[in-house]
């Protein structure tokens, strides 16, 4: 397991993505799975950066683990911000035009559609979001 502790700021996203990609490449991750995980990191970490500690700041922890056969990656996002379960969000109506659609929610929707599993829990005053994706 590799753990990253970073300020919950947008500037942390490329640092995290680069570090995760380096490890994914060592595990022969497919390019498609890597791109989907990159999008997930960007969307989830951006939500933490924007909303978890607003208007203040805080830190986030991201854990990367590998398991199973075929090989899968598990990304766990942990923050001590306001309680927020992204899995409870109503899915956007993607049949509507961009002008008719409500703002927000597409990122979480995309992550839900591309991950093999997602789960959320509020544990010990922290948001814990787990994403799993087959990489082989």
N, CA, C and O atoms as CSV, one atom per row, in Angstrom:
chain,resi,resn,atom,element,x,y,z
A,1,UNK,N,N,0.846,-1.183,0.000
A,1,UNK,CA,C,0.000,0.000,0.000
A,1,UNK,C,C,0.890,1.245,0.000
A,1,UNK,O,O,1.905,1.305,0.694
A,2,UNK,N,N,0.489,2.217,-0.783
A,2,UNK,CA,C,1.163,3.511,-0.818
A,2,UNK,C,C,0.155,4.555,-0.343
A,2,UNK,O,O,-1.002,4.549,-0.762
A,3,UNK,N,N,0.607,5.451,0.537
A,3,UNK,CA,C,-0.280,6.472,1.083
A,3,UNK,C,C,0.282,7.847,0.773
A,3,UNK,O,O,1.479,8.097,0.917
A,4,UNK,N,N,-0.609,8.734,0.345
A,4,UNK,CA,C,-0.246,10.115,0.018
A,4,UNK,C,C,-1.049,11.039,0.918
A,4,UNK,O,O,-2.276,10.947,0.971
A,5,UNK,N,N,-0.361,11.932,1.630
A,5,UNK,CA,C,-1.017,12.953,2.447
A,5,UNK,C,C,-0.714,14.299,1.805
A,5,UNK,O,O,0.440,14.719,1.716
A,6,UNK,N,N,-1.776,14.965,1.360
A,6,UNK,CA,C,-1.601,16.189,0.586
A,6,UNK,C,C,-2.558,17.277,1.063
A,6,UNK,O,O,-3.622,16.980,1.606
A,7,UNK,N,N,-2.176,18.543,0.857
A,7,UNK,CA,C,-3.142,19.612,1.106
A,7,UNK,C,C,-4.329,19.435,0.159
A,7,UNK,O,O,-4.144,19.109,-1.014
A,8,UNK,N,N,-5.526,19.643,0.654
A,8,UNK,CA,C,-6.732,19.504,-0.172
A,8,UNK,C,C,-6.884,20.757,-1.026
A,8,UNK,O,O,-7.759,21.593,-0.799
A,9,UNK,N,N,-5.996,20.858,-2.020
A,9,UNK,CA,C,-5.969,21.988,-2.946
A,9,UNK,C,C,-5.867,21.443,-4.357
A,9,UNK,O,O,-5.326,20.359,-4.574
A,10,UNK,N,N,-6.387,22.196,-5.317
A,10,UNK,CA,C,-6.331,21.763,-6.713
A,10,UNK,C,C,-4.897,21.523,-7.179
A,10,UNK,O,O,-4.653,20.663,-8.025
A,11,UNK,N,N,-3.952,22.280,-6.629
A,11,UNK,CA,C,-2.549,22.136,-7.019
A,11,UNK,C,C,-1.975,20.761,-6.663
A,11,UNK,O,O,-0.941,20.366,-7.202
A,12,UNK,N,N,-2.630,20.039,-5.770
A,12,UNK,CA,C,-2.164,18.707,-5.380
A,12,UNK,C,C,-2.539,17.631,-6.397
A,12,UNK,O,O,-1.938,16.557,-6.412
A,13,UNK,N,N,-3.531,17.912,-7.249
A,13,UNK,CA,C,-4.025,16.887,-8.175
A,13,UNK,C,C,-2.940,16.382,-9.127
A,13,UNK,O,O,-2.778,15.167,-9.238
A,14,UNK,N,N,-2.183,17.244,-9.824
A,14,UNK,CA,C,-1.163,16.693,-10.730
A,14,UNK,C,C,-0.058,15.935,-9.998
A,14,UNK,O,O,0.500,14.982,-10.541
A,15,UNK,N,N,0.260,16.342,-8.789
A,15,UNK,CA,C,1.273,15.636,-7.990
A,15,UNK,C,C,0.781,14.226,-7.677
A,15,UNK,O,O,1.515,13.251,-7.836
A,16,UNK,N,N,-0.469,14.131,-7.232
A,16,UNK,CA,C,-1.064,12.842,-6.906
A,16,UNK,C,C,-1.198,11.970,-8.149
A,16,UNK,O,O,-0.846,10.791,-8.126
A,17,UNK,N,N,-1.701,12.542,-9.221
A,17,UNK,CA,C,-1.907,11.782,-10.455
A,17,UNK,C,C,-0.593,11.226,-10.988
A,17,UNK,O,O,-0.527,10.062,-11.382
A,18,UNK,N,N,0.447,12.044,-11.002
A,18,UNK,CA,C,1.756,11.580,-11.487
A,18,UNK,C,C,2.285,10.427,-10.637
A,18,UNK,O,O,2.794,9.440,-11.168
A,19,UNK,N,N,2.164,10.556,-9.322
A,19,UNK,CA,C,2.667,9.513,-8.422
A,19,UNK,C,C,1.885,8.207,-8.604
A,19,UNK,O,O,2.474,7.127,-8.642
A,20,UNK,N,N,0.567,8.311,-8.715
A,20,UNK,CA,C,-0.265,7.122,-8.908
A,20,UNK,C,C,0.030,6.485,-10.264
A,20,UNK,O,O,0.133,5.262,-10.362
A,21,UNK,N,N,0.166,7.301,-11.309
A,21,UNK,CA,C,0.436,6.759,-12.644
A,21,UNK,C,C,1.759,5.999,-12.691
A,21,UNK,O,O,1.863,4.965,-13.352
A,22,UNK,N,N,2.750,6.504,-12.001
A,22,UNK,CA,C,4.039,5.814,-11.957
A,22,UNK,C,C,3.878,4.408,-11.369
A,22,UNK,O,O,4.454,3.443,-11.872
A,23,UNK,N,N,3.095,4.310,-10.308
A,23,UNK,CA,C,2.872,3.014,-9.668
A,23,UNK,C,C,1.993,2.121,-10.551
A,23,UNK,O,O,2.246,0.921,-10.659
A,24,UNK,N,N,0.967,2.695,-11.181
A,24,UNK,CA,C,0.107,1.910,-12.067
A,24,UNK,C,C,0.912,1.315,-13.225
A,24,UNK,O,O,0.694,0.168,-13.613
A,25,UNK,N,N,1.834,2.094,-13.768
A,25,UNK,CA,C,2.660,1.604,-14.873
A,25,UNK,C,C,3.539,0.440,-14.427
A,25,UNK,O,O,3.778,-0.487,-15.201
A,26,UNK,N,N,4.018,0.480,-13.198
A,26,UNK,CA,C,4.817,-0.628,-12.663
A,26,UNK,C,C,3.994,-1.914,-12.550
A,26,UNK,O,O,4.545,-3.015,-12.540
A,27,UNK,N,N,2.658,-1.760,-12.464
A,27,UNK,CA,C,1.759,-2.905,-12.350
A,27,UNK,C,C,1.087,-3.239,-13.687
A,27,UNK,O,O,0.071,-3.933,-13.718
A,28,UNK,N,N,1.658,-2.744,-14.789
A,28,UNK,CA,C,1.144,-3.024,-16.142
A,28,UNK,C,C,-0.329,-2.688,-16.304
A,28,UNK,O,O,-1.087,-3.441,-16.915
A,29,UNK,N,N,-0.720,-1.569,-15.760
A,29,UNK,CA,C,-2.097,-1.100,-15.878
A,29,UNK,C,C,-2.408,-0.768,-17.338
A,29,UNK,O,O,-1.588,-0.163,-18.030
A,30,UNK,N,N,-3.585,-1.162,-17.799
A,30,UNK,CA,C,-3.993,-0.815,-19.165
A,30,UNK,C,C,-4.155,0.706,-19.264
A,30,UNK,O,O,-4.458,1.375,-18.276
A,31,UNK,N,N,-3.950,1.236,-20.464
A,31,UNK,CA,C,-4.064,2.685,-20.668
A,31,UNK,C,C,-5.494,3.158,-20.385
A,31,UNK,O,O,-5.689,4.230,-19.814
A,32,UNK,N,N,-6.489,2.365,-20.780
A,32,UNK,CA,C,-7.886,2.741,-20.546
A,32,UNK,C,C,-8.163,2.852,-19.047
A,32,UNK,O,O,-8.747,3.839,-18.599
A,33,UNK,N,N,-7.749,1.848,-18.268
A,33,UNK,CA,C,-7.969,1.883,-16.821
A,33,UNK,C,C,-7.209,3.042,-16.190
A,33,UNK,O,O,-7.721,3.695,-15.281
A,34,UNK,N,N,-5.998,3.304,-16.659
A,34,UNK,CA,C,-5.215,4.410,-16.116
A,34,UNK,C,C,-5.919,5.743,-16.366
A,34,UNK,O,O,-5.982,6.591,-15.476
A,35,UNK,N,N,-6.442,5.926,-17.563
A,35,UNK,CA,C,-7.147,7.175,-17.869
A,35,UNK,C,C,-8.406,7.316,-17.008
A,35,UNK,O,O,-8.718,8.412,-16.543
A,36,UNK,N,N,-9.128,6.213,-16.795
A,36,UNK,CA,C,-10.327,6.265,-15.966
A,36,UNK,C,C,-9.975,6.575,-14.511
A,36,UNK,O,O,-10.691,7.318,-13.840
A,37,UNK,N,N,-8.883,6.010,-14.031
A,37,UNK,CA,C,-8.434,6.318,-12.670
A,37,UNK,C,C,-7.956,7.764,-12.563
A,37,UNK,O,O,-8.189,8.415,-11.545
A,38,UNK,N,N,-7.298,8.271,-13.591
A,38,UNK,CA,C,-6.872,9.678,-13.601
A,38,UNK,C,C,-8.073,10.610,-13.483
A,38,UNK,O,O,-8.048,11.576,-12.720
A,39,UNK,N,N,-9.130,10.311,-14.251
A,39,UNK,CA,C,-10.346,11.128,-14.191
A,39,UNK,C,C,-10.962,11.050,-12.798
A,39,UNK,O,O,-11.411,12.059,-12.254
A,40,UNK,N,N,-10.981,9.854,-12.228
A,40,UNK,CA,C,-11.542,9.681,-10.891
A,40,UNK,C,C,-10.758,10.492,-9.861
A,40,UNK,O,O,-11.349,11.164,-9.016
A,41,UNK,N,N,-9.428,10.429,-9.932
A,41,UNK,CA,C,-8.599,11.212,-9.010
A,41,UNK,C,C,-8.918,12.695,-9.157
A,41,UNK,O,O,-9.111,13.400,-8.167
A,42,UNK,N,N,-8.969,13.157,-10.397
A,42,UNK,CA,C,-9.233,14.569,-10.656
A,42,UNK,C,C,-10.594,14.988,-10.092
A,42,UNK,O,O,-10.694,16.005,-9.406
A,43,UNK,N,N,-11.620,14.220,-10.375
A,43,UNK,CA,C,-12.971,14.578,-9.930
A,43,UNK,C,C,-13.129,14.507,-8.413
A,43,UNK,O,O,-13.642,15.438,-7.792
A,44,UNK,N,N,-12.693,13.416,-7.830
A,44,UNK,CA,C,-12.885,13.233,-6.386
A,44,UNK,C,C,-12.030,14.216,-5.596
A,44,UNK,O,O,-12.519,14.849,-4.659
A,45,UNK,N,N,-10.753,14.349,-5.966
A,45,UNK,CA,C,-9.885,15.257,-5.224
A,45,UNK,C,C,-10.333,16.714,-5.401
A,45,UNK,O,O,-10.244,17.510,-4.466
A,46,UNK,N,N,-10.812,17.057,-6.596
A,46,UNK,CA,C,-11.308,18.422,-6.814
A,46,UNK,C,C,-12.518,18.702,-5.925
A,46,UNK,O,O,-12.643,19.800,-5.383
A,47,UNK,N,N,-13.405,17.725,-5.770
A,47,UNK,CA,C,-14.544,17.903,-4.863
A,47,UNK,C,C,-14.085,18.118,-3.429
A,47,UNK,O,O,-14.619,18.970,-2.720
A,48,UNK,N,N,-13.092,17.341,-3.006
A,48,UNK,CA,C,-12.555,17.524,-1.649
A,48,UNK,C,C,-11.960,18.922,-1.517
A,48,UNK,O,O,-12.210,19.620,-0.535
A,49,UNK,N,N,-11.169,19.329,-2.515
A,49,UNK,CA,C,-10.515,20.648,-2.481
A,49,UNK,C,C,-11.535,21.785,-2.429
A,49,UNK,O,O,-11.344,22.762,-1.706
A,50,UNK,N,N,-12.613,21.653,-3.193
A,50,UNK,CA,C,-13.612,22.729,-3.271
A,50,UNK,C,C,-14.557,22.775,-2.082
A,50,UNK,O,O,-14.932,23.859,-1.634
A,51,UNK,N,N,-14.949,21.611,-1.561
A,51,UNK,CA,C,-16.076,21.586,-0.640
A,51,UNK,C,C,-15.801,21.065,0.767
A,51,UNK,O,O,-16.499,21.458,1.701
A,52,UNK,N,N,-14.828,20.210,0.948
A,52,UNK,CA,C,-14.665,19.535,2.242
A,52,UNK,C,C,-14.417,20.507,3.385
A,52,UNK,O,O,-14.981,20.344,4.468
A,53,UNK,N,N,-13.590,21.506,3.161
A,53,UNK,CA,C,-13.182,22.388,4.255
A,53,UNK,C,C,-13.615,23.835,4.061
A,53,UNK,O,O,-13.238,24.702,4.850
A,54,UNK,N,N,-14.397,24.110,3.029
A,54,UNK,CA,C,-14.785,25.483,2.696
A,54,UNK,C,C,-15.440,26.166,3.888
A,54,UNK,O,O,-16.281,25.556,4.547
A,55,UNK,N,N,-15.085,27.396,4.182
A,55,UNK,CA,C,-14.158,28.241,3.433
A,55,UNK,C,C,-12.692,28.080,3.842
A,55,UNK,O,O,-11.830,28.792,3.327
A,56,UNK,N,N,-12.402,27.173,4.743
A,56,UNK,CA,C,-11.021,26.984,5.203
A,56,UNK,C,C,-10.261,25.989,4.351
A,56,UNK,O,O,-10.620,25.733,3.202
A,57,UNK,N,N,-9.210,25.433,4.925
A,57,UNK,CA,C,-8.396,24.456,4.210
A,57,UNK,C,C,-8.132,23.253,5.115
A,57,UNK,O,O,-8.364,23.304,6.323
A,58,UNK,N,N,-7.656,22.198,4.523
A,58,UNK,CA,C,-7.339,20.999,5.279
A,58,UNK,C,C,-6.512,20.060,4.416
A,58,UNK,O,O,-6.022,20.443,3.354
A,59,UNK,N,N,-6.364,18.848,4.875
A,59,UNK,CA,C,-5.574,17.853,4.154
A,59,UNK,C,C,-6.453,16.685,3.723
A,59,UNK,O,O,-7.563,16.497,4.220
A,60,UNK,N,N,-5.923,15.911,2.788
A,60,UNK,CA,C,-6.590,14.694,2.347
A,60,UNK,C,C,-5.544,13.586,2.260
A,60,UNK,O,O,-4.374,13.833,1.967
A,61,UNK,N,N,-5.985,12.383,2.518
A,61,UNK,CA,C,-5.128,11.206,2.390
A,61,UNK,C,C,-5.693,10.340,1.272
A,61,UNK,O,O,-6.903,10.127,1.188
A,62,UNK,N,N,-4.813,9.848,0.422
A,62,UNK,CA,C,-5.220,8.932,-0.636
A,62,UNK,C,C,-4.339,7.695,-0.517
A,62,UNK,O,O,-3.112,7.789,-0.496
A,63,UNK,N,N,-4.984,6.538,-0.441
A,63,UNK,CA,C,-4.265,5.268,-0.361
A,63,UNK,C,C,-4.449,4.519,-1.671
A,63,UNK,O,O,-5.541,4.496,-2.239
A,64,UNK,N,N,-3.378,3.912,-2.139
A,64,UNK,CA,C,-3.419,3.079,-3.342
A,64,UNK,C,C,-2.989,1.677,-2.962
A,64,UNK,O,O,-1.905,1.473,-2.417
A,65,UNK,N,N,-3.856,0.704,-3.255
A,65,UNK,CA,C,-3.568,-0.692,-2.968
A,65,UNK,C,C,-3.915,-1.520,-4.193
A,65,UNK,O,O,-4.681,-1.087,-5.053
A,66,UNK,N,N,-3.345,-2.716,-4.262
A,66,UNK,CA,C,-3.638,-3.649,-5.341
A,66,UNK,C,C,-4.108,-4.959,-4.744
A,66,UNK,O,O,-3.641,-5.375,-3.683
A,67,UNK,N,N,-5.048,-5.617,-5.440
A,67,UNK,CA,C,-5.591,-6.873,-4.926
A,67,UNK,C,C,-6.172,-7.687,-6.073
A,67,UNK,O,O,-6.435,-7.164,-7.156
A,68,UNK,N,N,-6.367,-8.969,-5.816
A,68,UNK,CA,C,-7.148,-9.841,-6.679
A,68,UNK,C,C,-6.472,-10.335,-7.936
A,68,UNK,O,O,-5.352,-9.960,-8.280
A,69,UNK,N,N,-7.221,-11.203,-8.604
A,69,UNK,CA,C,-6.811,-11.765,-9.883
A,69,UNK,C,C,-8.066,-11.874,-10.739
A,69,UNK,O,O,-8.919,-12.699,-10.414
A,70,UNK,N,N,-8.241,-11.104,-11.806
A,70,UNK,CA,C,-7.240,-10.205,-12.367
A,70,UNK,C,C,-6.979,-9.015,-11.433
A,70,UNK,O,O,-7.819,-8.648,-10.612
A,71,UNK,N,N,-5.810,-8.438,-11.585
A,71,UNK,CA,C,-5.354,-7.377,-10.689
A,71,UNK,C,C,-6.268,-6.158,-10.745
A,71,UNK,O,O,-6.662,-5.697,-11.817
A,72,UNK,N,N,-6.595,-5.647,-9.550
A,72,UNK,CA,C,-7.399,-4.437,-9.417
A,72,UNK,C,C,-6.676,-3.436,-8.534
A,72,UNK,O,O,-5.872,-3.802,-7.677
A,73,UNK,N,N,-6.980,-2.161,-8.760
A,73,UNK,CA,C,-6.448,-1.082,-7.925
A,73,UNK,C,C,-7.572,-0.588,-7.026
A,73,UNK,O,O,-8.731,-0.520,-7.436
A,74,UNK,N,N,-7.214,-0.248,-5.801
A,74,UNK,CA,C,-8.165,0.341,-4.851
A,74,UNK,C,C,-7.618,1.695,-4.436
A,74,UNK,O,O,-6.522,1.787,-3.883
A,75,UNK,N,N,-8.385,2.750,-4.703
A,75,UNK,CA,C,-8.042,4.100,-4.264
A,75,UNK,C,C,-8.993,4.478,-3.143
A,75,UNK,O,O,-10.212,4.411,-3.306
A,76,UNK,N,N,-8.437,4.877,-2.000
A,76,UNK,CA,C,-9.243,5.302,-0.867
A,76,UNK,C,C,-8.941,6.766,-0.590
A,76,UNK,O,O,-7.796,7.137,-0.332
A,77,UNK,N,N,-9.981,7.596,-0.645
A,77,UNK,CA,C,-9.864,9.029,-0.379
A,77,UNK,C,C,-10.407,9.293,1.023
A,77,UNK,O,O,-11.524,8.887,1.345
A,78,UNK,N,N,-9.620,9.973,1.856
A,78,UNK,CA,C,-10.018,10.236,3.239
A,78,UNK,C,C,-9.825,11.723,3.526
A,78,UNK,O,O,-8.755,12.279,3.276
A,79,UNK,N,N,-10.871,12.360,4.055
A,79,UNK,CA,C,-10.744,13.751,4.498
A,79,UNK,C,C,-11.559,13.935,5.758
A,79,UNK,O,O,-12.464,13.152,6.047
A,80,UNK,N,N,-11.232,14.977,6.506
A,80,UNK,CA,C,-11.923,15.286,7.758
A,80,UNK,C,C,-12.898,16.435,7.587
A,80,UNK,O,O,-13.267,17.093,8.560
A,81,UNK,N,N,-13.312,16.676,6.367
A,81,UNK,CA,C,-14.212,17.785,6.077
A,81,UNK,C,C,-15.659,17.480,6.422
A,81,UNK,O,O,-15.966,16.506,7.110
A,82,UNK,N,N,-16.541,18.340,5.924
A,82,UNK,CA,C,-17.967,18.174,6.191
A,82,UNK,C,C,-18.430,16.834,5.618
A,82,UNK,O,O,-17.931,16.404,4.578
A,83,UNK,N,N,-19.379,16.169,6.285
A,83,UNK,CA,C,-19.867,14.886,5.769
A,83,UNK,C,C,-20.447,15.052,4.370
A,83,UNK,O,O,-21.246,15.954,4.121
A,84,UNK,N,N,-20.035,14.171,3.460
A,84,UNK,CA,C,-20.562,14.209,2.085
A,84,UNK,C,C,-20.416,12.834,1.459
A,84,UNK,O,O,-19.309,12.321,1.301
A,85,UNK,N,N,-21.546,12.247,1.106
A,85,UNK,CA,C,-21.567,10.957,0.429
A,85,UNK,C,C,-21.881,11.195,-1.039
A,85,UNK,O,O,-23.037,11.436,-1.386
A,86,UNK,N,N,-20.874,11.134,-1.911
A,86,UNK,CA,C,-21.115,11.397,-3.332
A,86,UNK,C,C,-22.018,10.353,-3.984
A,86,UNK,O,O,-22.587,10.610,-5.045
A,87,UNK,N,N,-22.156,9.195,-3.374
A,87,UNK,CA,C,-22.990,8.145,-3.949
A,87,UNK,C,C,-24.475,8.435,-3.773
A,87,UNK,O,O,-25.313,7.823,-4.436
A,88,UNK,N,N,-24.803,9.371,-2.877
A,88,UNK,CA,C,-26.200,9.752,-2.663
A,88,UNK,C,C,-26.674,10.813,-3.645
A,88,UNK,O,O,-27.868,11.102,-3.716
A,89,UNK,N,N,-25.768,11.382,-4.387
A,89,UNK,CA,C,-26.151,12.420,-5.353
A,89,UNK,C,C,-27.088,11.847,-6.409
A,89,UNK,O,O,-26.901,10.729,-6.888
A,90,UNK,N,N,-28.084,12.626,-6.755
A,90,UNK,CA,C,-28.980,12.234,-7.829
A,90,UNK,C,C,-28.213,12.291,-9.140
A,90,UNK,O,O,-27.512,13.266,-9.412
A,91,UNK,N,N,-28.343,11.254,-9.949
A,91,UNK,CA,C,-27.627,11.241,-11.219
A,91,UNK,C,C,-28.223,12.294,-12.147
A,91,UNK,O,O,-29.441,12.470,-12.202
A,92,UNK,N,N,-27.345,13.000,-12.883
A,92,UNK,CA,C,-27.842,14.024,-13.801
A,92,UNK,C,C,-28.610,13.380,-14.954
A,92,UNK,O,O,-28.329,12.249,-15.350
A,93,UNK,N,N,-29.566,14.109,-15.474
A,93,UNK,CA,C,-30.325,13.640,-16.631
A,93,UNK,C,C,-29.512,13.961,-17.877
A,93,UNK,O,O,-29.567,15.075,-18.398
A,94,UNK,N,N,-28.761,12.978,-18.345
A,94,UNK,CA,C,-27.868,13.215,-19.488
A,94,UNK,C,C,-28.618,13.256,-20.812
A,94,UNK,O,O,-28.017,13.483,-21.862
A,95,UNK,N,N,-29.935,13.037,-20.765
A,95,UNK,CA,C,-30.722,13.164,-21.999
A,95,UNK,C,C,-31.054,14.623,-22.290
A,95,UNK,O,O,-31.426,14.966,-23.412
A,96,UNK,N,N,-30.919,15.482,-21.282
A,96,UNK,CA,C,-31.182,16.912,-21.484
A,96,UNK,C,C,-30.001,17.583,-22.159
A,96,UNK,O,O,-28.870,17.107,-22.062
A,97,UNK,N,N,-30.257,18.673,-22.833
A,97,UNK,CA,C,-29.161,19.444,-23.432
A,97,UNK,C,C,-28.345,20.085,-22.321
A,97,UNK,O,O,-28.803,20.176,-21.182
A,98,UNK,N,N,-27.141,20.529,-22.649
A,98,UNK,CA,C,-26.261,21.160,-21.660
A,98,UNK,C,C,-26.926,22.390,-21.043
A,98,UNK,O,O,-26.726,22.673,-19.862
A,99,UNK,N,N,-27.709,23.118,-21.827
A,99,UNK,CA,C,-28.373,24.317,-21.320
A,99,UNK,C,C,-29.481,23.972,-20.326
A,99,UNK,O,O,-29.735,24.737,-19.395
A,100,UNK,N,N,-30.138,22.833,-20.513
A,100,UNK,CA,C,-31.256,22.441,-19.660
A,100,UNK,C,C,-30.816,21.732,-18.384
A,100,UNK,O,O,-31.554,21.695,-17.399
A,101,UNK,N,N,-29.618,21.172,-18.408
A,101,UNK,CA,C,-29.133,20.355,-17.300
A,101,UNK,C,C,-28.706,21.214,-16.121
A,101,UNK,O,O,-28.226,22.335,-16.295
A,102,UNK,N,N,-28.888,20.670,-14.901
A,102,UNK,CA,C,-28.396,21.354,-13.704
A,102,UNK,C,C,-26.869,21.344,-13.710
A,102,UNK,O,O,-26.241,20.421,-14.228
A,103,UNK,N,N,-26.295,22.376,-13.131
A,103,UNK,CA,C,-24.838,22.449,-13.038
A,103,UNK,C,C,-24.364,21.471,-11.972
A,103,UNK,O,O,-24.978,21.337,-10.914
A,104,UNK,N,N,-23.262,20.790,-12.269
A,104,UNK,CA,C,-22.644,19.889,-11.298
A,104,UNK,C,C,-23.160,18.467,-11.393
A,104,UNK,O,O,-24.228,18.197,-11.942
A,105,UNK,N,N,-22.357,17.564,-10.834
A,105,UNK,CA,C,-22.764,16.171,-10.748
A,105,UNK,C,C,-22.268,15.271,-11.858
A,105,UNK,O,O,-22.292,14.049,-11.712
A,106,UNK,N,N,-21.816,15.845,-12.971
A,106,UNK,CA,C,-21.355,15.008,-14.079
A,106,UNK,C,C,-20.071,14.263,-13.744
A,106,UNK,O,O,-19.882,13.128,-14.181
A,107,UNK,N,N,-19.193,14.884,-12.979
A,107,UNK,CA,C,-17.934,14.243,-12.616
A,107,UNK,C,C,-18.152,12.996,-11.788
A,107,UNK,O,O,-17.580,11.945,-12.076
A,108,UNK,N,N,-18.974,13.108,-10.762
A,108,UNK,CA,C,-19.283,11.956,-9.907
A,108,UNK,C,C,-19.991,10.877,-10.736
A,108,UNK,O,O,-19.709,9.689,-10.583
A,109,UNK,N,N,-20.904,11.291,-11.608
A,109,UNK,CA,C,-21.623,10.367,-12.487
A,109,UNK,C,C,-20.631,9.585,-13.350
A,109,UNK,O,O,-20.748,8.367,-13.484
A,110,UNK,N,N,-19.661,10.281,-13.930
A,110,UNK,CA,C,-18.660,9.636,-14.771
A,110,UNK,C,C,-17.813,8.647,-13.975
A,110,UNK,O,O,-17.527,7.547,-14.448
A,111,UNK,N,N,-17.416,9.037,-12.777
A,111,UNK,CA,C,-16.621,8.149,-11.922
A,111,UNK,C,C,-17.437,6.901,-11.588
A,111,UNK,O,O,-16.919,5.786,-11.658
A,112,UNK,N,N,-18.714,7.079,-11.225
A,112,UNK,CA,C,-19.571,5.928,-10.905
A,112,UNK,C,C,-19.660,4.961,-12.081
A,112,UNK,O,O,-19.646,3.745,-11.892
A,113,UNK,N,N,-19.752,5.500,-13.285
A,113,UNK,CA,C,-19.925,4.670,-14.478
A,113,UNK,C,C,-18.644,3.939,-14.881
A,113,UNK,O,O,-18.716,2.904,-15.543
A,114,UNK,N,N,-17.473,4.456,-14.496
A,114,UNK,CA,C,-16.219,3.857,-14.958
A,114,UNK,C,C,-15.519,2.985,-13.916
A,114,UNK,O,O,-14.624,2.216,-14.265
A,115,UNK,N,N,-15.903,3.090,-12.661
A,115,UNK,CA,C,-15.285,2.253,-11.632
A,115,UNK,C,C,-16.045,0.930,-11.516
A,115,UNK,O,O,-17.233,0.862,-11.833
A,116,UNK,N,N,-15.364,-0.108,-11.067
A,116,UNK,CA,C,-16.005,-1.402,-10.868
A,116,UNK,C,C,-16.777,-1.449,-9.556
A,116,UNK,O,O,-17.763,-2.177,-9.439
A,117,UNK,N,N,-16.334,-0.680,-8.576
A,117,UNK,CA,C,-17.023,-0.622,-7.285
A,117,UNK,C,C,-16.710,0.709,-6.620
A,117,UNK,O,O,-15.618,1.256,-6.775
A,118,UNK,N,N,-17.690,1.223,-5.875
A,118,UNK,CA,C,-17.512,2.436,-5.074
A,118,UNK,C,C,-18.287,2.255,-3.788
A,118,UNK,O,O,-19.388,1.705,-3.783
A,119,UNK,N,N,-17.702,2.723,-2.695
A,119,UNK,CA,C,-18.431,2.717,-1.432
A,119,UNK,C,C,-17.967,3.906,-0.582
A,119,UNK,O,O,-16.824,4.356,-0.667
A,120,UNK,N,N,-18.881,4.384,0.221
A,120,UNK,CA,C,-18.613,5.535,1.087
A,120,UNK,C,C,-19.018,5.176,2.508
A,120,UNK,O,O,-19.984,4.448,2.737
A,121,UNK,N,N,-18.257,5.704,3.452
A,121,UNK,CA,C,-18.688,5.656,4.844
A,121,UNK,C,C,-18.124,6.863,5.573
A,121,UNK,O,O,-17.082,7.409,5.211
A,122,UNK,N,N,-18.838,7.258,6.599
A,122,UNK,CA,C,-18.364,8.298,7.508
A,122,UNK,C,C,-17.824,7.551,8.713
A,122,UNK,O,O,-18.584,6.908,9.438
A,123,UNK,N,N,-16.506,7.631,8.934
A,123,UNK,CA,C,-15.878,6.851,10.003
A,123,UNK,C,C,-14.971,7.758,10.829
A,123,UNK,O,O,-14.098,8.434,10.285
A,124,UNK,N,N,-15.179,7.768,12.136
A,124,UNK,CA,C,-14.337,8.544,13.058
A,124,UNK,C,C,-14.207,10.003,12.625
A,124,UNK,O,O,-13.115,10.570,12.661
A,125,UNK,N,N,-15.319,10.605,12.219
A,125,UNK,CA,C,-15.312,12.008,11.818
A,125,UNK,C,C,-14.671,12.263,10.471
A,125,UNK,O,O,-14.302,13.396,10.162
A,126,UNK,N,N,-14.535,11.219,9.662
A,126,UNK,CA,C,-13.895,11.372,8.347
A,126,UNK,C,C,-14.773,10.808,7.238
A,126,UNK,O,O,-15.513,9.844,7.437
A,127,UNK,N,N,-14.675,11.428,6.070
A,127,UNK,CA,C,-15.263,10.885,4.853
A,127,UNK,C,C,-14.281,9.866,4.296
A,127,UNK,O,O,-13.098,10.167,4.136
A,128,UNK,N,N,-14.762,8.656,3.998
A,128,UNK,CA,C,-13.920,7.619,3.427
A,128,UNK,C,C,-14.624,7.111,2.169
A,128,UNK,O,O,-15.681,6.484,2.244
A,129,UNK,N,N,-14.024,7.392,1.016
A,129,UNK,CA,C,-14.579,6.967,-0.277
A,129,UNK,C,C,-13.597,5.996,-0.913
A,129,UNK,O,O,-12.425,6.318,-1.108
A,130,UNK,N,N,-14.088,4.807,-1.234
A,130,UNK,CA,C,-13.244,3.760,-1.808
A,130,UNK,C,C,-13.682,3.490,-3.243
A,130,UNK,O,O,-14.861,3.258,-3.510
A,131,UNK,N,N,-12.717,3.523,-4.164
A,131,UNK,CA,C,-12.951,3.209,-5.573
A,131,UNK,C,C,-12.132,1.991,-5.928
A,131,UNK,O,O,-10.985,1.865,-5.499
A,132,UNK,N,N,-12.710,1.087,-6.712
A,132,UNK,CA,C,-11.983,-0.081,-7.174
A,132,UNK,C,C,-12.115,-0.207,-8.674
A,132,UNK,O,O,-13.187,0.008,-9.239
A,133,UNK,N,N,-10.988,-0.566,-9.326
A,133,UNK,CA,C,-10.958,-0.665,-10.785
A,133,UNK,C,C,-10.009,-1.779,-11.192
A,133,UNK,O,O,-8.859,-1.814,-10.755
A,134,UNK,N,N,-10.497,-2.705,-12.044
A,134,UNK,CA,C,-9.616,-3.715,-12.629
A,134,UNK,C,C,-8.634,-3.008,-13.546
A,134,UNK,O,O,-9.023,-2.156,-14.345
A,135,UNK,N,N,-7.361,-3.360,-13.431
A,135,UNK,CA,C,-6.333,-2.670,-14.215
A,135,UNK,C,C,-5.667,-3.556,-15.241
A,135,UNK,O,O,-4.899,-3.065,-16.068
A,136,UNK,N,N,-5.939,-4.847,-15.211
A,136,UNK,CA,C,-5.266,-5.772,-16.124
A,136,UNK,C,C,-6.148,-6.207,-17.256
A,136,UNK,O,O,-5.721,-6.986,-18.108
